[in-house]
């Protein structure tokens, strides 16, 4: 029982921390480094230490 409560506490703490980070992204001052990290994790793009560049094609 105690172990289950500790696990539940850890999960809830992790969720709260995650929500705090997401909430901080809703401000006017965006943390572009964190957004880049999210993009890399979401799309499995790049490796640690690399910089992500977005190149737009000019189709004229």
Long-range contacts (C-beta under 8 A, 24 or more apart in sequence): none
